[in-house]
Amino acid sequence: MAPKSVSFDPSRDIPPLKGKVILVTGGCTGLGKQSALELAKHAPSQVWVTGRNAERAMASIAEIQAHAPNVAIRFLELDLTSFDSTLKAANIFLTSAPRLNILMLNAGIMAVPPGQTKEGYEITFGTNHLGHALLFKLLTPLLLKSSNNPPRSDIRVVITSSNGHRFVPAGGIRFDSLATDGSGVSISHRYGQSKLANVLYAREISKRYPQLKAVSVHPGTIKTDLHQSNGGSLLIRLFQSVVLPFVGQSVEEGVKNQLWASTATDIVSGEYYEPVGVSGKGGTYSANDELARRLWEWTERQLDTHVKLGEAKHSG
């Protein structure tokens, strides 16, 4: 018997968020913007949204603010393909926000041509996993501090993954491809291993930081411009224009799973959830603790040098 999904209505089921501070990456478009908007309706103290385009962000913030005129909606410039940008964004947030209750790592790209981040990592993996991992690492002290501050001690880290995490190369993640442009890996495997990394990272966070509730979520098949704004392939463009209008869900529907994961009382830290609130449907490697440990240790090695260099640069 298939697991039953949860009935979830954001307007009814999101509890009051008074006093909470929320940060949503990719919060100016698509699922991120809708998440910020729905959460803002429940009167948190602050909602921060990240993006790369300040002009586009202002229009999104105005729309969110119209639904929540008494909530502080703030923009944080963030380019996940640049560790320097991520360090700057984290420093701004840490000097401005008193706490952090919900960290929604939502931004992402798919179906992009081979390429590399500013630090030389495969661009899909670098954006979807490494950039977010660095942001989480930098914000971890504030998350832990917030968890020790009752009554606001229910701290969530929600990572937007995808059921595409099932479509990966043998072994789950091609570690030898991650410091290349990825041209030796198929476009579906580049995306799949980045989304598997999201699942495994949430799982590992839950083990290393039991004070936090960390989960990964699949939003469903959604009508968004995820690939179009990032140079998607012809095949994906055809899927978007011809197939998706008939099978894709609205953003309003697709956002429910990550909103549920951000606010429901019965989530299990470390789980991967499909819409809405359905666990136990991960892929071959999604519960592989050895791969999760290896990913964590590899990630830490990549980040440590950059964090130290960046901190020295910004403190000077």
Protein Blocks (a to p, Z undefined) as FASTA:
>chain_A
ZZddddddfklmmccfehiacddehilgcjllmmmmmmmmnopabdcdddfblklmmmmm
mmmmmmmmmbccddddddfkbmklmmmmmmmmmmmpgbdfbdcdfbccehiacdddfkop
afklmmmmmmmmmmmmmmmmmmmmmmmmcfklbccddddddfklmmccehhiafklmmcg
hlmpcfklmmmmmmmmmmmmmmmmmmmmmmbccddddebjcddfklmmnopafklmmmmm
mmmmmmpccfklmmmmmmmmmmpmkbcehiacddehiahiacfklmmmklmmmmmmmmmm
mmmmmmmmmmmmmmZZ
